[in-house]
């Protein structure tokens, strides 16, 4: 399949809007590009914004990235020779990590052996022919993008309350596809090593909370008191909501009823008194609730991304090669009203004819509505809508 019409549209975009491209401390960044043939080019140094803009206009990559790290020698092929000076603390929020009901409506799978299709989630093997050659087709819609936005705000709340990071040190960027990159440029955060970054990722995601430090036994049982900060405060507020009959939906009725029956638990929460003679079962139930709280209430981030100071993020206002949408940098205030499918479009030019190869749900892009389209039909579409379908592997240009 030739993506030449899409490449031409990308080229027109960069020629028209290269002035929007900006990367701070550009001479210390490593750059990586993926072209329309899938070739990856990295370990590249770019000395100026003008050079970067010229490169995008001239070479028209499908994907464009720069490192969150600042290096002494960004072009060194060996990571140990780059000489890392510092690195922004990066968080990746993607709709794939969230439990969004819309996936069952717009994501589907196809068996590469017999052609059987079905809606999300994909099976391990085809129910018709037993083949494990199952291919998934993802989509994005306002529902999953709104869920990603909510998670971004939750992350910023955690950064402020648990880590002490002011919003002035936080940069937000819509990736151009399924989520957001949040970067912390505060001096202390940028100096963190890999171990410390992993600790922060685990803290924010609620991974491996030490339940024994929340529910301490010995001379009575101590639990967090209402008014404490961080995860301890979240746990005391959770217990209080259960006692008051307003638990979150993930707490089952049996557990809630049992916790309400523990003698002295309300006084322990409100006055900090120890619990006595509650038995080992109560301790187990309380500690199990701590772990469950971390799983349910932790921010859904990719912990591997945050842990690694050598990661890449997308160049602001570059185009995403799986959607044709712009990677848009935002302030917290701008994020609140940001609607990606309406506000992140950038491709202009002639309409092109597309053959639909996979079912396409109804979608809105740039203020217009398209679809739904059945597989097999041929239709002429504006370049932004055509690119959106083609780059999501649901159609081919003809």
ABEGO torsion letter per residue (X at the ends): XBAAAAAAAAAAAAAAAAAABBBBGAAABBBBBBBAAGBBBBGBBBABAAAAAAAAAAAGBABBBBBABBBABAABABAAAAGBABBBBBBBBBAAABBBAAAAAABBBBBAAAGBBBBOBBBABBAAAGBABBBBBBBBBAAAAAAAAAAAAAAAAAAAAAAGBBAAABBBBBAGBABBBBBBABAAAAABBAAAAAAAAAAAAGBGBBAAAABBBEGEBBBBBBGBBEAAAAAAAAAAAAAAGBBBAABBAAAAAAAAABBGAAAAAAAGBBBBGAEAAAAAAAAAAAAAAAAAABBBBBAAAAABAABBBBBBGBBBAAAGBBBBBBBAAAAAABBAAAAABABBEBBBBBBBABBBBBBBBGGBBBOBBBBGBBBBBBAAAAAAAAAAGABBBX
